[in-house]
Amino acid sequence: MTETVSPAIRIVVAIILLMVVAPLVVPLLMSISDTAFIVFPPQGFTLKWYAAVLANPEARGSFLFSLELAAIVTTVSLVLGIPCAAGLTRFKVPGQDIMLGIILSPLIVPLIVTGIALLQFFSMMNFRATLLQLVIGHTVVCLPYVIRSVSASFVLANRNLEDAAAVLGAPPHVVATRIVWPQVRPGILAGGVFCFIVSFDDYPISMWLADGNHFPIPLYLYTVIERSFDPSIAAIASLMIFFALLLVLVIERVFGINLARLAS
Amino acid sequence: MTDISRRKFGKLALATAALAAPLAAPAGFVRNGFAAGKEIHVGIWGGSQGEFVKKEIIPAFEKDFNCKVTAEEGFTLANVGKMRATKDNPKFSVMFIDDVAIPICKAEDLIDQLPKGDMPALANLYDKFAFGGWGSALAISVASMFHNTAVSPPASYADLWKPEYAGKLKLVSPKNTPSVFFLIVAASIKSGKPFAEAQYLIDDSFDKVAELKPNIMNLFDNGPQAANEVAQGQADIGLLELSKYIYPYTAKGAPVTMSFPKEGSFAGNNCQVLVKGGPNRDVAVAFMNRMLEPKVQKAFSEYALTAPPVSGIEFSADTLKYIAYPLSEMDKRGLFTPDWEFINAKRSAWTEKMNGIFAV
């Protein structure tokens, strides 16, 4: 039994999709322009801006560093966030609401304020390890995304199934892996993806904490825009779009979770 | 006999050279030996200037002084913020900021005076770029209007208020330093007084600022992006921006260039300051001295198309097209440097008023 979608809804959806995708096409077109500066519509055709970006050690270094940083931050946030979300949703903890408020507060406070506060704190502590500073700073900002998403999964998980499994003799680790995990997995994955993207795209926290040896790609992009507004910037933007697309495809293939479930 | 003596002399000369070489090599390093193994953090600008500092100046300095310089790219307000946040335990030793922020840093006790005795390169610094010893300029840009080359720019700023420019101008955002230059221009047009006097009349000139609103297409906060948009014809004229952001496009053949109305232009002074209590002060001072050395200044100016603050540098005619140099040329062009101490005290109120007018 298939539901029929009215033509009006199809048209509205097509228009919305067009509005979402059209801005992404602009940098793609500008990145192939054979001019010394950005023009739209593009003039000529060249892939030299992609070659220039890929051959640039600064761009490569920043990109790889951002990947490394986002991977570490995602791991740390999941390790901290999953038990925290489970604890806050499944047990009565004194001061639960206050705790949740504190954990989620980085979503309310402007990131630029969080960044300078962290810099001041690390300076007072005489703590100079830049990578660790960035990991802590990004984790503070990313953790709320994991906790929100994982908490929602735990709240929606059917406790009766766990009770039934336990009554039928399943030990706790079996209940956890075969009953709870399949129900909370989409939430954990969504939290992880959000966390990775927020860390990978972060500018305001990195602006205060990064240094010349630890220079994430958003900071690099900003400096390149200030250096010269040539099509290599559009090429970097296009590569980041391709990377995001690749990330979604890999998640779809490896974890087998469709986009509708991820968004739910 | 003569042959044998010559051979012996040759051997002796070789042996002497062989012995002297290892002794002479450390002697070369001894001069800069104080810096060996030390590290300093330097807050620099982004843009083409930052690129040159990172890729050319720092590697050569590290090699000559056997030390490590870690550069962090930023901009004036962020760099001042970093100095404030780390004031009790400074991370940075040298910071690059615009002249606008030097009085603030001095008042907040964030910086030290430059030690003249340890910086021989200061001898060539023009007095007007020494800021009472609290820093030194490194590069001077001209701030003025920029326009698409298909458009004839007005000879006077006053013309920009005419209806023929309706919706054709891009105005610099109140967030950026050149917005202060715009306020001085508006005060000058309203009062008919030169920039030096008009800067003290800004409070009474916001009605003139508001009159320009119908001619403003939008505000910009990124100079290179604005230059690119004007080059593409999205707007006819941009006001005001530093030449270091515009001329690199002109030099690449983009249809955008700067113009200099009869009222005069402004000096955009990029400077360096010594952070108070910063780590490895001796290396920091040596680095600041290196930044002012003629060879470095010449290459730096030619790369970023900015004028050096030191005397005695020769430039090609091609470079001189884009910079105001030497000092007599800057004076001839009427490059005006505002009274930043007066302006800084009022700037946040003026920013609020600008935001109100342009609904940022």
Interface residues (C-beta under 8 A of the other chain):
Chain A: A36 F37 I38 V39 F40 I116 L119 Q120 S123 M124 N126 R128 M207 W208 A210 D211 G212 N213 F215 L219 Y222 T223 I225 E226 R227 S228 F229
Chain B: H41 G46 G47 S48 G50 E51 K54 T70 A71 E72 E73 G74 A78 G81 K82 A85 T86 D88 N89 K91 N222 G223 P224 Q225 A227 N228 A231 Q232 P248 Y249 K252 G253 A254
